[in-house]
Structure formats: structure tokens, C-alpha cells
Amino acid sequence: MTKPVILVTGASRGIGLAVTRHLLLQFKAVVVALSRSCSPELYELGLAHEDLNIVACDVADEHALANAIHSAAQKHHGISALVLNAGVLEPVGKIGDNAPLSEWKRHFDVNFFSLVTAVQSALPSLRKNPLGGRIVFISSGAAIKGSAAWGPYNASKAAMNSLCRTLAEEEPSITSVALRPGMVDTTMQAEIRSTGGSVMPPEDYQKFLKVHADGKLVKPEDCGYVIASLAVRAPKSLSGQFVSWDSEECKPFRKEAQD
């Protein structure tokens, strides 16, 4: 049986690394892992698995990203799915604090315009894939709840969800899903705890501290399994939807459903 070929952005750590590991081990996929730098964990995974191709790429570099996707499609005779996970939180601060517009533009280059580049570059392969093309966008609750001090992030994730809905309308042969992974134990959460106190409303900041202190952050491995599973077998019924990793819609794709 032909193995699915799945491209993952932001694959060096956190959610992206967990997704990559699940795709290799549980779903026996060929994975093209894109990241600005290769973490020791991703490097070791590459040594152990010949089906992992690690590609150094800054997703904000339009030409580099397009070339990486075209090269992957040529090398593997197509791409089955995209997991668009790369993203940043900064700049953080109130809109009225007058962060330079260049910082907003840099944020959107990473969190939104890279999605457009990736989708446009992969569409020819996704349309032709006999396994059914899929795109999983890693979104956030911030897409629908405008968290104070997170203006660029809120806006870029809302734009991501809109892109997902539009793709579902324009590309009926491809299943596009935006997924909320929840508050995940990643470096982004550590950054929020480290610097958020000076810019976020106290009640919001304390919420992040409490979730961490209570040990309630989502493990990357848990939401990562759902993302990997959706990249391989998301049904058409989810196309265009914004779903949470722990929602009823995603229950069939969680690890416990397979045990």
C-alpha cells in the first residue's frame, strides 16, 4: 500500500515534533519536516527513520517555502497532506501601544501568508492524490476570542480559519480542517508565563499561570495524535470546520479511540 506523504511545518519542537513522531510511528507515513532549525530531537528522529526528510526552511520566505514544497512533491511523486503548524505569538502588546506596522507584517508573513504560499504550492499534488488531499491548519481559540495584547495573533488565526472555510468551498476534493489544540505545554506557553505579566490583563495572565501550576496544560503528544490522524484520514464532513482537539467531532481521532 502506498504510504501517505505528509508535509509538516514547524516540525522541530512542540506540537510539530509530536505530529511528526506520530505520523512516522503510528501512521507509517513519509514525513517532510520543515523548520528554520533542526532540534536535537528532530535530528535523532531523522537518524532513526528513513521516511523522515528534514528540510531547513523559513516559512516566511515565500520562494524558499514554495521551492521546498515543489521539491518534496517531485521527490515523493506527490504530497498527500499538509500540517500547517509553524507560527509565532509576537509582537505582544495593546494595539494602542503602537507596535511598528513592520512587526505586524512580519507576524502575518509567518502566521498567514505562509499558509497561502504552502496551499498554492501543494494544491496540484493534493488535487491528484489518490488517498485524498488533506490540509490541517493549527489554529487557536484566539481566532474567535480576541485576547487582549494578542492583536496580531488573534487576527492571523481568524484569517487562518477563514482561509480554511474558503478552501473547503473552492476545493471540494480536498479536506481542509482548522484545529484548536488548546493550551499546550510548549515554549510558547513558557514565553507567555515569562513575559505576559507586563502586557496582558492580570486575570488573563493568572489563568495561564494557574493552568501550568495545576498541571493541566495539554501534552503535545495528545493533541499531536489527533492532528496526525486527521492528516491521514479526516473525513469530508469536517472540511471547512474549526474543531477542538478534544471535541466530540475529534473523538474518533484521539489515541484512546485506537487503543
C-alpha positions as protocol buffer text, in pm:
chain_id: "A"
residue {
  index: 1
  type: MET
  ca { x: 0 y: 0 z: 0 }
}
residue {
  index: 2
  type: THR
  ca { x: 131 y: 345 z: -88 }
}
residue {
  index: 3
  type: LYS
  ca { x: 245 y: 543 z: 213 }
}
residue {
  index: 4
  type: PRO
  ca { x: 96 y: 891 z: 259 }
}
residue {
  index: 5
  type: VAL
  ca { x: 343 y: 1176 z: 212 }
}
residue {
  index: 6
  type: ILE
  ca { x: 277 y: 1450 z: 464 }
}
residue {
  index: 7
  type: LEU
  ca { x: 450 y: 1786 z: 494 }
}
residue {
  index: 8
  type: VAL
  ca { x: 469 y: 1939 z: 844 }
}
residue {
  index: 9
  type: THR
  ca { x: 580 y: 2297 z: 912 }
}
residue {
  index: 10
  type: GLY
  ca { x: 729 y: 2399 z: 1245 }
}
residue {
  index: 11
  type: ALA
  ca { x: 837 y: 2039 z: 1299 }
}
residue {
  index: 12
  type: SER
  ca { x: 1139 y: 2085 z: 1523 }
}
residue {
  index: 13
  type: ARG
  ca { x: 963 y: 2107 z: 1859 }
}
residue {
  index: 14
  type: GLY
  ca { x: 635 y: 2110 z: 2048 }
}
residue {
  index: 15
  type: ILE
  ca { x: 324 y: 2019 z: 1853 }
}
residue {
  index: 16
  type: GLY
  ca { x: 504 y: 1987 z: 1519 }
}
residue {
  index: 17
  type: LEU
  ca { x: 758 y: 1742 z: 1659 }
}
residue {
  index: 18
  type: ALA
  ca { x: 484 y: 1535 z: 1824 }
}
residue {
  index: 19
  type: VAL
  ca { x: 285 y: 1524 z: 1499 }
}
residue {
  index: 20
  type: THR
  ca { x: 595 y: 1418 z: 1307 }
}
residue {
  index: 21
  type: ARG
  ca { x: 670 y: 1139 z: 1554 }
}
residue {
  index: 22
  type: HIS
  ca { x: 311 y: 1007 z: 1544 }
}
residue {
  index: 23
  type: LEU
  ca { x: 299 y: 1016 z: 1164 }
}
residue {
  index: 24
  type: LEU
  ca { x: 618 y: 810 z: 1145 }
}
residue {
  index: 25
  type: LEU
  ca { x: 547 y: 560 z: 1423 }
}
residue {
  index: 26
  type: GLN
  ca { x: 171 y: 516 z: 1434 }
}
residue {
  index: 27
  type: PHE
  ca { x: 67 y: 602 z: 1081 }
}
residue {
  index: 28
  type: LYS
  ca { x: 372 y: 479 z: 884 }
}
residue {
  index: 29
  type: ALA
  ca { x: 379 y: 794 z: 674 }
}
residue {
  index: 30
  type: VAL
  ca { x: 660 y: 958 z: 483 }
}
residue {
  index: 31
  type: VAL
  ca { x: 713 y: 1295 z: 652 }
}
residue {
  index: 32
  type: VAL
  ca { x: 872 y: 1607 z: 507 }
}
residue {
  index: 33
  type: ALA
  ca { x: 957 y: 1816 z: 814 }
}
residue {
  index: 34
  type: LEU
  ca { x: 1009 y: 2187 z: 755 }
}
residue {
  index: 35
  type: SER
  ca { x: 1172 y: 2402 z: 1021 }
}
residue {
  index: 36
  type: ARG
  ca { x: 1402 y: 2704 z: 1046 }
}
residue {
  index: 37
  type: SER
  ca { x: 1641 y: 2497 z: 1256 }
}
residue {
  index: 38
  type: CYS
  ca { x: 1673 y: 2129 z: 1339 }
}
residue {
  index: 39
  type: SER
  ca { x: 1636 y: 2049 z: 1708 }
}
residue {
  index: 40
  type: PRO
  ca { x: 1833 y: 1759 z: 1859 }
}
residue {
  index: 41
  type: GLU
  ca { x: 1507 y: 1566 z: 1896 }
}
residue {
  index: 42
  type: LEU
  ca { x: 1415 y: 1608 z: 1530 }
}
residue {
  index: 43
  type: TYR
  ca { x: 1770 y: 1520 z: 1424 }
}
residue {
  index: 44
  type: GLU
  ca { x: 1763 y: 1197 z: 1628 }
}
residue {
  index: 45
  type: LEU
  ca { x: 1424 y: 1109 z: 1481 }
}
residue {
  index: 46
  type: GLY
  ca { x: 1571 y: 1156 z: 1135 }
}
residue {
  index: 47
  type: LEU
  ca { x: 1859 y: 921 z: 1213 }
}
residue {
  index: 48
  type: ALA
  ca { x: 1618 y: 651 z: 1326 }
}
residue {
  index: 49
  type: HIS
  ca { x: 1364 y: 679 z: 1043 }
}
residue {
  index: 50
  type: GLU
  ca { x: 1448 y: 683 z: 673 }
}
residue {
  index: 51
  type: ASP
  ca { x: 1094 y: 801 z: 597 }
}
residue {
  index: 52
  type: LEU
  ca { x: 1168 y: 1138 z: 761 }
}
residue {
  index: 53
  type: ASN
  ca { x: 1308 y: 1410 z: 535 }
}
residue {
  index: 54
  type: ILE
  ca { x: 1421 y: 1721 z: 725 }
}
residue {
  index: 55
  type: VAL
  ca { x: 1427 y: 2044 z: 526 }
}
residue {
  index: 56
  type: ALA
  ca { x: 1564 y: 2373 z: 663 }
}
residue {
  index: 57
  type: CYS
  ca { x: 1314 y: 2642 z: 565 }
}
residue {
  index: 58
  type: ASP
  ca { x: 1185 y: 2973 z: 700 }
}
residue {
  index: 59
  type: VAL
  ca { x: 815 y: 2964 z: 609 }
}
residue {
  index: 60
  type: ALA
  ca { x: 814 y: 3344 z: 587 }
}
residue {
  index: 61
  type: ASP
  ca { x: 1047 y: 3315 z: 286 }
}
residue {
  index: 62
  type: GLU
  ca { x: 795 y: 3274 z: 5 }
}
residue {
  index: 63
  type: HIS
  ca { x: 1038 y: 3140 z: -253 }
}
residue {
  index: 64
  type: ALA
  ca { x: 1214 y: 2902 z: -13 }
}
residue {
  index: 65
  type: LEU
  ca { x: 882 y: 2757 z: 105 }
}
residue {
  index: 66
  type: ALA
  ca { x: 745 y: 2716 z: -247 }
}
residue {
  index: 67
  type: ASN
  ca { x: 1067 y: 2551 z: -362 }
}
residue {
  index: 68
  type: ALA
  ca { x: 1069 y: 2315 z: -63 }
}
residue {
  index: 69
  type: ILE
  ca { x: 714 y: 2200 z: -138 }
}
residue {
  index: 70
  type: HIS
  ca { x: 774 y: 2162 z: -511 }
}
residue {
  index: 71
  type: SER
  ca { x: 1092 y: 1964 z: -442 }
}
residue {
  index: 72
  type: ALA
  ca { x: 912 y: 1737 z: -195 }
}
residue {
  index: 73
  type: ALA
  ca { x: 630 y: 1673 z: -442 }
}
residue {
  index: 74
  type: GLN
  ca { x: 880 y: 1588 z: -715 }
}
residue {
  index: 75
  type: LYS
  ca { x: 1092 y: 1364 z: -493 }
}
residue {
  index: 76
  type: HIS
  ca { x: 799 y: 1168 z: -349 }
}
residue {
  index: 77
  type: HIS
  ca { x: 577 y: 1179 z: -658 }
}
residue {
  index: 78
  type: GLY
  ca { x: 317 y: 1392 z: -484 }
}
residue {
  index: 79
  type: ILE
  ca { x: 201 y: 1515 z: -144 }
}
residue {
  index: 80
  type: SER
  ca { x: -95 y: 1367 z: 45 }
}
residue {
  index: 81
  type: ALA
  ca { x: -143 y: 1629 z: 316 }
}
residue {
  index: 82
  type: LEU
  ca { x: -16 y: 1946 z: 478 }
}
residue {
  index: 83
  type: VAL
  ca { x: 4 y: 2011 z: 851 }
}
residue {
  index: 84
  type: LEU
  ca { x: 47 y: 2388 z: 876 }
}
residue {
  index: 85
  type: ASN
  ca { x: 174 y: 2431 z: 1229 }
}
residue {
  index: 86
  type: ALA
  ca { x: 450 y: 2695 z: 1216 }
}
residue {
  index: 87
  type: GLY
  ca { x: 355 y: 3013 z: 1399 }
}
residue {
  index: 88
  type: VAL
  ca { x: 463 y: 3293 z: 1630 }
}
residue {
  index: 89
  type: LEU
  ca { x: 292 y: 3494 z: 1904 }
}
residue {
  index: 90
  type: GLU
  ca { x: 492 y: 3817 z: 1895 }
}
residue {
  index: 91
  type: PRO
  ca { x: 451 y: 4110 z: 1883 }
}
residue {
  index: 92
  type: VAL
  ca { x: 258 y: 4112 z: 2209 }
}
residue {
  index: 93
  type: GLY
  ca { x: 105 y: 4434 z: 2340 }
}
residue {
  index: 94
  type: LYS
  ca { x: -201 y: 4652 z: 2308 }
}
residue {
  index: 95
  type: ILE
  ca { x: -286 y: 4788 z: 1966 }
}
residue {
  index: 96
  type: GLY
  ca { x: -267 y: 5136 z: 2116 }
}
residue {
  index: 97
  type: ASP
  ca { x: 92 y: 5075 z: 2221 }
}
residue {
  index: 98
  type: ASN
  ca { x: 182 y: 5145 z: 1858 }
}
residue {
  index: 99
  type: ALA
  ca { x: 399 y: 4845 z: 1772 }
}
residue {
  index: 100
  type: PRO
  ca { x: 559 y: 4920 z: 1434 }
}
residue {
  index: 101
  type: LEU
  ca { x: 347 y: 4803 z: 1143 }
}
residue {
  index: 102
  type: SER
  ca { x: 652 y: 4612 z: 1020 }
}
residue {
  index: 103
  type: GLU
  ca { x: 616 y: 4381 z: 1323 }
}
residue {
  index: 104
  type: TRP
  ca { x: 255 y: 4309 z: 1233 }
}
residue {
  index: 105
  type: LYS
  ca { x: 359 y: 4238 z: 875 }
}
residue {
  index: 106
  type: ARG
  ca { x: 635 y: 4001 z: 988 }
}
residue {
  index: 107
  type: HIS
  ca { x: 382 y: 3822 z: 1208 }
}
residue {
  index: 108
  type: PHE
  ca { x: 141 y: 3781 z: 916 }
}
residue {
  index: 109
  type: ASP
  ca { x: 423 y: 3663 z: 690 }
}
residue {
  index: 110
  type: VAL
  ca { x: 471 y: 3369 z: 929 }
}
residue {
  index: 111
  type: ASN
  ca { x: 119 y: 3304 z: 1056 }
}
residue {
  index: 112
  type: PHE
  ca { x: -90 y: 3371 z: 747 }
}
residue {
  index: 113
  type: PHE
  ca { x: 84 y: 3446 z: 419 }
}
residue {
  index: 114
  type: SER
  ca { x: 300 y: 3133 z: 457 }
}
residue {
  index: 115
  type: LEU
  ca { x: -25 y: 2936 z: 461 }
}
residue {
  index: 116
  type: VAL
  ca { x: -128 y: 3085 z: 128 }
}
residue {
  index: 117
  type: THR
  ca { x: 213 y: 3002 z: -21 }
}
residue {
  index: 118
  type: ALA
  ca { x: 202 y: 2646 z: 112 }
}
residue {
  index: 119
  type: VAL
  ca { x: -151 y: 2584 z: -11 }
}
residue {
  index: 120
  type: GLN
  ca { x: -91 y: 2731 z: -357 }
}
residue {
  index: 121
  type: SER
  ca { x: 230 y: 2529 z: -395 }
}
residue {
  index: 122
  type: ALA
  ca { x: 77 y: 2200 z: -280 }
}
residue {
  index: 123
  type: LEU
  ca { x: -265 y: 2221 z: -449 }
}
residue {
  index: 124
  type: PRO
  ca { x: -164 y: 2046 z: -772 }
}
residue {
  index: 125
  type: SER
  ca { x: -42 y: 1744 z: -575 }
}
residue {
  index: 126
  type: LEU
  ca { x: -329 y: 1747 z: -328 }
}
residue {
  index: 127
  type: ARG
  ca { x: -589 y: 1754 z: -605 }
}
residue {
  index: 128
  type: LYS
  ca { x: -439 y: 1449 z: -774 }
}
residue {
  index: 129
  type: ASN
  ca { x: -361 y: 1242 z: -465 }
}
residue {
  index: 130
  type: PRO
  ca { x: -542 y: 907 z: -475 }
}
residue {
  index: 131
  type: LEU
  ca { x: -552 y: 894 z: -94 }
}
residue {
  index: 132
  type: GLY
  ca { x: -748 y: 1220 z: -83 }
}
residue {
  index: 133
  type: GLY
  ca { x: -571 y: 1550 z: -25 }
}
residue {
  index: 134
  type: ARG
  ca { x: -592 y: 1699 z: 323 }
}
residue {
  index: 135
  type: ILE
  ca { x: -484 y: 2020 z: 495 }
}
residue {
  index: 136
  type: VAL
  ca { x: -479 y: 2060 z: 873 }
}
residue {
  index: 137
  type: PHE
  ca { x: -440 y: 2418 z: 994 }
}
residue {
  index: 138
  type: ILE
  ca { x: -320 y: 2453 z: 1354 }
}
residue {
  index: 139
  type: SER
  ca { x: -544 y: 2729 z: 1481 }
}
residue {
  index: 140
  type: SER
  ca { x: -631 y: 2865 z: 1825 }
}
residue {
  index: 141
  type: GLY
  ca { x: -918 y: 2972 z: 2044 }
}
residue {
  index: 142
  type: ALA
  ca { x: -776 y: 3320 z: 1988 }
}
residue {
  index: 143
  type: ALA
  ca { x: -934 y: 3305 z: 1642 }
}
residue {
  index: 144
  type: ILE
  ca { x: -1276 y: 3357 z: 1795 }
}
residue {
  index: 145
  type: LYS
  ca { x: -1188 y: 3518 z: 2131 }
}
residue {
  index: 146
  type: GLY
  ca { x: -997 y: 3842 z: 2100 }
}
residue {
  index: 147
  type: SER
  ca { x: -743 y: 3809 z: 2381 }
}
residue {
  index: 148
  type: ALA
  ca { x: -610 y: 4148 z: 2493 }
}
residue {
  index: 149
  type: ALA
  ca { x: -247 y: 4220 z: 2391 }
}
residue {
  index: 150
  type: TRP
  ca { x: -257 y: 3950 z: 2123 }
}
residue {
  index: 151
  type: GLY
  ca { x: -383 y: 4163 z: 1834 }
}
residue {
  index: 152
  type: PRO
  ca { x: -170 y: 4014 z: 1552 }
}
residue {
  index: 153
  type: TYR
  ca { x: -213 y: 3659 z: 1679 }
}
residue {
  index: 154
  type: ASN
  ca { x: -592 y: 3692 z: 1716 }
}
residue {
  index: 155
  type: ALA
  ca { x: -620 y: 3839 z: 1367 }
}
residue {
  index: 156
  type: SER
  ca { x: -390 y: 3588 z: 1195 }
}
residue {
  index: 157
  type: LYS
  ca { x: -568 y: 3288 z: 1347 }
}
residue {
  index: 158
  type: ALA
  ca { x: -908 y: 3431 z: 1247 }
}
residue {
  index: 159
  type: ALA
  ca { x: -771 y: 3477 z: 895 }
}
residue {
  index: 160
  type: MET
  ca { x: -646 y: 3117 z: 902 }
}
residue {
  index: 161
  type: ASN
  ca { x: -994 y: 2989 z: 984 }
}
residue {
  index: 162
  type: SER
  ca { x: -1140 y: 3198 z: 704 }
}
residue {
  index: 163
  type: LEU
  ca { x: -884 y: 3056 z: 461 }
}
residue {
  index: 164
  type: CYS
  ca { x: -981 y: 2705 z: 570 }
}
residue {
  index: 165
  type: ARG
  ca { x: -1352 y: 2774 z: 510 }
}
residue {
  index: 166
  type: THR
  ca { x: -1283 y: 2926 z: 169 }
}
residue {
  index: 167
  type: LEU
  ca { x: -1070 y: 2630 z: 63 }
}
residue {
  index: 168
  type: ALA
  ca { x: -1349 y: 2392 z: 159 }
}
residue {
  index: 169
  type: GLU
  ca { x: -1577 y: 2581 z: -79 }
}
residue {
  index: 170
  type: GLU
  ca { x: -1327 y: 2613 z: -363 }
}
residue {
  index: 171
  type: GLU
  ca { x: -1157 y: 2273 z: -345 }
}
residue {
  index: 172
  type: PRO
  ca { x: -1423 y: 2008 z: -275 }
}
residue {
  index: 173
  type: SER
  ca { x: -1182 y: 1724 z: -349 }
}
residue {
  index: 174
  type: ILE
  ca { x: -957 y: 1837 z: -60 }
}
residue {
  index: 175
  type: THR
  ca { x: -1048 y: 1813 z: 308 }
}
residue {
  index: 176
  type: SER
  ca { x: -943 y: 2129 z: 497 }
}
residue {
  index: 177
  type: VAL
  ca { x: -972 y: 2141 z: 876 }
}
residue {
  index: 178
  type: ALA
  ca { x: -872 y: 2409 z: 1129 }
}
residue {
  index: 179
  type: LEU
  ca { x: -793 y: 2258 z: 1467 }
}
residue {
  index: 180
  type: ARG
  ca { x: -769 y: 2418 z: 1810 }
}
residue {
  index: 181
  type: PRO
  ca { x: -506 y: 2229 z: 2013 }
}
residue {
  index: 182
  type: GLY
  ca { x: -587 y: 2403 z: 2341 }
}
residue {
  index: 183
  type: MET
  ca { x: -332 y: 2534 z: 2590 }
}
residue {
  index: 184
  type: VAL
  ca { x: -37 y: 2309 z: 2507 }
}
residue {
  index: 185
  type: ASP
  ca { x: 282 y: 2262 z: 2707 }
}
residue {
  index: 186
  type: THR
  ca { x: 517 y: 2428 z: 2458 }
}
residue {
  index: 187
  type: THR
  ca { x: 781 y: 2701 z: 2453 }
}
residue {
  index: 188
  type: MET
  ca { x: 507 y: 2948 z: 2353 }
}
residue {
  index: 189
  type: GLN
  ca { x: 334 y: 2885 z: 2685 }
}
residue {
  index: 190
  type: ALA
  ca { x: 666 y: 2930 z: 2865 }
}
residue {
  index: 191
  type: GLU
  ca { x: 714 y: 3263 z: 2688 }
}
residue {
  index: 192
  type: ILE
  ca { x: 367 y: 3376 z: 2794 }
}
residue {
  index: 193
  type: ARG
  ca { x: 441 y: 3292 z: 3158 }
}
residue {
  index: 194
  type: SER
  ca { x: 778 y: 3468 z: 3136 }
}
residue {
  index: 195
  type: THR
  ca { x: 678 y: 3793 z: 2969 }
}
residue {
  index: 196
  type: GLY
  ca { x: 297 y: 3811 z: 2966 }
}
residue {
  index: 197
  type: GLY
  ca { x: 267 y: 3974 z: 3308 }
}
residue {
  index: 198
  type: SER
  ca { x: 385 y: 4310 z: 3176 }
}
residue {
  index: 199
  type: VAL
  ca { x: 141 y: 4335 z: 2885 }
}
residue {
  index: 200
  type: MET
  ca { x: -159 y: 4108 z: 2947 }
}
residue {
  index: 201
  type: PRO
  ca { x: -459 y: 4185 z: 3172 }
}
residue {
  index: 202
  type: PRO
  ca { x: -383 y: 4038 z: 3518 }
}
residue {
  index: 203
  type: GLU
  ca { x: -680 y: 3799 z: 3510 }
}
residue {
  index: 204
  type: ASP
  ca { x: -572 y: 3656 z: 3173 }
}
residue {
  index: 205
  type: TYR
  ca { x: -210 y: 3622 z: 3281 }
}
residue {
  index: 206
  type: GLN
  ca { x: -308 y: 3447 z: 3604 }
}
residue {
  index: 207
  type: LYS
  ca { x: -514 y: 3197 z: 3406 }
}
residue {
  index: 208
  type: PHE
  ca { x: -204 y: 3087 z: 3218 }
}
residue {
  index: 209
  type: LEU
  ca { x: -3 y: 3061 z: 3539 }
}
residue {
  index: 210
  type: LYS
  ca { x: -275 y: 2856 z: 3708 }
}
residue {
  index: 211
  type: VAL
  ca { x: -320 y: 2608 z: 3423 }
}
residue {
  index: 212
  type: HIS
  ca { x: 54 y: 2543 z: 3430 }
}
residue {
  index: 213
  type: ALA
  ca { x: 74 y: 2521 z: 3810 }
}
residue {
  index: 214
  type: ASP
  ca { x: -222 y: 2279 z: 3820 }
}
residue {
  index: 215
  type: GLY
  ca { x: -59 y: 2054 z: 3558 }
}
residue {
  index: 216
  type: LYS
  ca { x: -349 y: 2100 z: 3317 }
}
residue {
  index: 217
  type: LEU
  ca { x: -161 y: 2202 z: 3004 }
}
residue {
  index: 218
  type: VAL
  ca { x: -233 y: 1974 z: 2710 }
}
residue {
  index: 219
  type: LYS
  ca { x: 55 y: 1741 z: 2622 }
}
residue {
  index: 220
  type: PRO
  ca { x: 183 y: 1791 z: 2265 }
}
residue {
  index: 221
  type: GLU
  ca { x: 163 y: 1414 z: 2220 }
}
residue {
  index: 222
  type: ASP
  ca { x: -211 y: 1413 z: 2291 }
}
residue {
  index: 223
  type: CYS
  ca { x: -328 y: 1687 z: 2055 }
}
residue {
  index: 224
  type: GLY
  ca { x: -50 y: 1584 z: 1816 }
}
residue {
  index: 225
  type: TYR
  ca { x: -204 y: 1240 z: 1773 }
}
residue {
  index: 226
  type: VAL
  ca { x: -534 y: 1395 z: 1668 }
}
residue {
  index: 227
  type: ILE
  ca { x: -359 y: 1622 z: 1418 }
}
residue {
  index: 228
  type: ALA
  ca { x: -163 y: 1334 z: 1271 }
}
residue {
  index: 229
  type: SER
  ca { x: -476 y: 1121 z: 1248 }
}
residue {
  index: 230
  type: LEU
  ca { x: -668 y: 1399 z: 1073 }
}
residue {
  index: 231
  type: ALA
  ca { x: -384 y: 1446 z: 824 }
}
residue {
  index: 232
  type: VAL
  ca { x: -419 y: 1081 z: 728 }
}
residue {
  index: 233
  type: ARG
  ca { x: -793 y: 1020 z: 744 }
}
residue {
  index: 234
  type: ALA
  ca { x: -1001 y: 1335 z: 809 }
}
residue {
  index: 235
  type: PRO
  ca { x: -1345 y: 1285 z: 651 }
}
residue {
  index: 236
  type: LYS
  ca { x: -1509 y: 1527 z: 407 }
}
residue {
  index: 237
  type: SER
  ca { x: -1771 y: 1603 z: 673 }
}
residue {
  index: 238
  type: LEU
  ca { x: -1510 y: 1806 z: 866 }
}
residue {
  index: 239
  type: SER
  ca { x: -1397 y: 2015 z: 570 }
}
residue {
  index: 240
  type: GLY
  ca { x: -1413 y: 2386 z: 642 }
}
residue {
  index: 241
  type: GLN
  ca { x: -1477 y: 2335 z: 1011 }
}
residue {
  index: 242
  type: PHE
  ca { x: -1297 y: 2476 z: 1315 }
}
residue {
  index: 243
  type: VAL
  ca { x: -1281 y: 2199 z: 1575 }
}
residue {
  index: 244
  type: SER
  ca { x: -1112 y: 2147 z: 1911 }
}
residue {
  index: 245
  type: TRP
  ca { x: -880 y: 1851 z: 1953 }
}
residue {
  index: 246
  type: ASP
  ca { x: -1088 y: 1727 z: 2249 }
}
residue {
  index: 247
  type: SER
  ca { x: -1429 y: 1785 z: 2087 }
}
residue {
  index: 248
  type: GLU
  ca { x: -1684 y: 1517 z: 2008 }
}
residue {
  index: 249
  type: GLU
  ca { x: -1606 y: 1555 z: 1637 }
}
residue {
  index: 250
  type: CYS
  ca { x: -1244 y: 1459 z: 1703 }
}
residue {
  index: 251
  type: LYS
  ca { x: -1317 y: 1170 z: 1940 }
}
residue {
  index: 252
  type: PRO
  ca { x: -1260 y: 905 z: 1668 }
}
residue {
  index: 253
  type: PHE
  ca { x: -916 y: 1055 z: 1601 }
}
residue {
  index: 254
  type: ARG
  ca { x: -784 y: 1058 z: 1960 }
}
residue {
  index: 255
  type: LYS
  ca { x: -538 y: 792 z: 2068 }
}
residue {
  index: 256
  type: GLU
  ca { x: -770 y: 632 z: 2321 }
}
residue {
  index: 257
  type: ALA
  ca { x: -1017 y: 557 z: 2039 }
}
residue {
  index: 258
  type: GLN
  ca { x: -750 y: 339 z: 1876 }
}
residue {
  index: 259
  type: ASP
  ca { x: -641 y: 152 z: 2191 }
}
